[in-house]
Amino acid sequence: MFEITVKTATGPMRLCEEAGAIVKADWGVGGADETALLAAAARQLEEYFAGAREAFDLPLRVGGSGFQQAVCAAMLAIPYGETRTYGEIAKDLGVPAQAVGQACGRNPIPVIIPCHRVMGAKGLTGFSGAGGVETKVALLRLEGAGGFLI
């Protein structure tokens, strides 16, 4: 597995590549491997945090169950600057909202797969990334989706 560290407004993020796809992103420091895919991923992440990119164009591979993959696909379908609730995604998938929340918490590629765009029925909920809910708020504000937070 190859990895690179990218400096972001929410702290350093480690991006991991395996077999030609991004398979993991998390907050922390990793390696400094140089591959074309990691360079593209780093550039796109930097553009996102600069407000110059609304969608990522990277090959992703989500491990885990078919359900985990379905929840990640549902999160990827949420447009930049918009949010959905756990309940809305659950209804689409025919599962309980709590199961969707648990799968969101296991998102292996946060930010790129935008779990921060998923809210509870009554608004803001937790976030499993570094910095917790404060990071979620920062990402939503970056996207202009934080107006409800006032």
N, C-alpha and C positions, 0 to 999 in steps of 0.2 A: 504494500500500500504506500502511495506517495502522499505527502502532506505539505501544506504551506500555511504560514500565519499571515493574516491580513489585519492591519490596524483599522478599526472602525470607531465610530462615535460611541458605541456601546461597549468598547473594549476589544482586545485582540480576539480574532476568530480564527480557528483552525479549520481548514478545508481539507478533506481527504478524497483521494481518487483511487479507484481500483478498477482494473480492466476497462479503462476508457470511459468511466462514469463517475460523477460525484456521488459518494456513498455516505458521507458524514460531514456535518458542520457543527461546531460547538465553540463556546467561548473558552479561550485559553491559548497557550502557545504550543505550536507544533514544530514541524520540521521546516526546511527551506528547499524542498525539492523543486526542480524546474522541469515542468512538463507544459506542453502547449495548453492542455485543458486547465491545469491549475492556474496558469497565467491568465487565461480567459476568465476563469471564475473569479480570480482576485480583481481583475479589471472591472467586471460586472458588479461585484459587490461594492467596490469603491464608487462606481457610478451611482449605484442605488443610494448609498449614504450621502452622496453629493446632490441628490435630488435630480439626477440626470437619467435615471433608468427606472422604468415602472415594471418591467417584466424581465425575467432571466431566460436566456437562451442557452441552456447547458444540458448535456445528457445526465440524467439522474437515475439512480437505481436505489429503490427503497426495499430493504430486506423485510423479513417478518411475514406475517400472515397475509392472506388475501384481503382480510378486513383492514389491516394496517395500511396496506397499499391503496385500498379504496378510500380511506379517510384522507390519506395524503393527496390522492388525486382530487378529492373534493376541495381540499384546501388550496391546491394549485389553481382551481377554477375560480377562486374568489378574486375579482379584479382589484388592482391597486386602488387604495383609497376607500375601499368598501369593506364591510364586515358582514358576517353571517353568524348565526347562533349555533350552539351545539345541537339544539333541538331541530333547527332547519336541516342541518346535515343529517341528523339521525332520521328524520322523516324521509329524506331522499333515499337513505340506505336501508330503511326498515329495521332500525335497531334502536335501543335505548340511548338517550342523550348522554348518560353517564359513560357508556362504552365509547362514544365519540370523544368525550373529554379525556378519557384515559389514553386513547390512541393519539390524540393531539399532544398529550404530554410525552409520548414516546416518539415524536417526530424526530427522525435522525438528521434532518437537514433544515433546521430553523432558519428563518429569514428567507431563504431561497424557496422553501416550501412554507408559505406564510401562515403558520399556526397563530401568529399574533393577531390575525384578522378574525379569529373565532372568539365570540363573546358568549357569556351566559345569558339566560333569558332576561335577567334584570340588569344587564350591563357588564361592566368590567369584571373579569375573573383573573385567576392566577396565571402565571407564566413559568414554565419550567427552565427557561434559559437563565444565564447569569444575570444578576440584578433583579430577577423576579419581575413583579408587575411593573416596576419602574421602567424596565427595558421595553416591556410591551407598550406602555404609554408612549415612550420615546419613538418607537417604530410607527405607531398609529399617528402620532403627531407629524412625523416626517412625511407620511403619506396624505396628510390632510384629513384623516379619518378620526381625529381626536376631539372634534367639536363637542361631542356629548360628554366629554370628561370635565368640562368647566364646572 
